[in-house]
Amino acid sequence: MISVVIPSYNRSKCILHLLGDLRAQQDAEFEVIVVDDCSPDDTVEMIRQEFPEFTLLVNDRNGGPCVSRNRGVLAAKGDIIIGFDSDVSVPDVHLLAKVAKAFGETKEVAGFAFRIYESDGVTDDSPRWWHPLPIESAKTRSFETDYFSGTGYAFRRAPMIHAGLFPEIFYMHYEEVELAWRILDQGGSILYRPDFAVVHHANPVSRRSEIKVFYKPRNQILLAVGCLPTLQVAGFLSLRIPYQFLAACAGGYLPRFIDAMRSAKALIPARLAERRPISRNSIISMRKLRNMQNPGSSS
């Protein structure tokens, strides 16, 4: 059985559209779990009114997408988790059935990364393409990857839980990177599947700027400290953090960058307490994956 998990925050119109698409899915046994993160709008009331057959969980306090996704996965009854952000639509009424069939045919695969279109349903959402291959040549074919976007994905539930689920300390951004690394580190594989597609209706006034200037540099540090062997941490951060600093200076948001560094410093002790470095072999494998397929790529 499939469990569809959707974190929700303050997007009632978007999520109602998505739930309508899921209600229309055919030839699949599935449940839908929406986890609302204390939305100030009418999301909770509207879901209860219009989609009473779906499970709705409401967080006691706002904890971010990682907390909401994890709560949904832990509450799921299915052995396949399909995750969507609340601002997507699913035009293919057979998508869930196709995913279930693919898992049955590829026993060795832990998960699938979906193809993500922009709101026009034609243009690929390039900001969410962090895969090893360049988008221009690879967007229409399947390949092994070390990344997936939380906008649309599918995993077997057991490897997600064994990997530790999404790192809640991140709040948002880079959580998919860490979960992908940990799944690969425990021997799983992730395939990009262009035939599993969703349409992303990104809100232009969403938290993109806050992600760029605060969460990205902070979480790059938390990712390195929590996941990389000691000798790899400095190398990972040596180019990224100076680049973020220069970008902050050029963009006029240096105070927010400083806030991000202060936040990272405050969270490092907790991160060290839960530190689980991935193996050297996994790092070499991921590096080969990227170097062999696209030597110039980086996240």
C-alpha angles and dihedrals in degrees: 000000000000125000114199111206121196125179111209135197127164098325104109097154093048096047093046088056091049093048089051089055090050093049087057094054114123137209096012135105107223148144127214122221119188117190112197116205099210097291113198091209129071096278096119095046094046094049092049090049101043104028108032091153092067124080114250121194120185121203119230090226137008107275104159134249095300093058092046095048092047093050090052094048092049091050093047122115096196128087090221120064119202113188129199132174111235094247098065134093127211110215095175108084090196097051097108092046091050092051092050091050092049092053089051091052097044106047093170096057118097096192152347130235111215129224109251123207129194118247093279089067091229109067118074115240096242098182088066094050107102094145124132095250124066113260095232095062102028109038093096100046137064120249142156114270142179095217144057133180121237087225090081131354145130130216139168104258097229097060091047092055094042089052091054099255121248115341103250093196088072093062088197140351128045091028091114090053093056095045091049091050092051094047090051090046091058091053102267126131133217125211127199108224117193091191090064100073139166133180116237116213097192117197107233091210095049124115095287094121093048090049091051099046102032117014098040099058093036095050093045086063093045091048093053095044093048101040114024129079112255095258091050097053097076093044092051093050100036094085101026102054097044088049091051090048093053091046090051091051092048093044097047097243101107093129090058091049089053088051088053092052091049091050091049091050091051093049098044095086091055089045092052090050090059096034115146111171115209116236125273089237091057091050091050091048093051091046091051090048091057099036095049095046103034116002094190099050126115139161 
